[in-house]
């Protein structure tokens, strides 16, 4: 069975949000994502790129918005599929599950943005569909979040709770370096 990398929504909207004053955690996440991409490419393993698109006027992910553009460090290479979604789950309205099953994918390493939205939703569904989901904790990030009571929750706390919610029941929480080692390569040498 095959292990695949899934890179979720690594798009410029999040950098624009940060530049606009929103605070996030894990500033090295994009570097870890680049490490994983290099490793999977070196190993010849499948990579699936997920992009968010929102047709609502004013959305950071609108097809005409600069935020919809993928970050250079996470750009697909020739032959790597790009799957466009319009909701949090990478499975709803897409053929992602069929692609994984057709490719013999059993284990998926998931990374991207944001941890508590599209990454969490996709990870939960991957686990529920019977895939061995591995969430690369240092290759994803989230932002501060205001709750329904107007209380501000720090990105680190939202992130930690998301990982706790996913751990064991839906996914195994791993680091990018652990994934690289498991694939038999040395970290960041791919």
Buried (B, 14 or more C-beta within 10 A) or exposed (E): EEBBBBBBBBBBBBBBBBEEEEEBBBEEBBEBBBBBBBBBBEBEBBBBBBBBBBEEEEBBBBEEBEBBEBBEEBBBEEEBBEBBBEEBBBBEEBEBBEBBEEBEBBBBBBBBBBBBBBBBBBBBBBBEBEBBBBBBBBBBBBBBBEEEEEEEBBBBBBBBEBBEBBEEEBBBBBBBBBBBBBBEBEBBEB
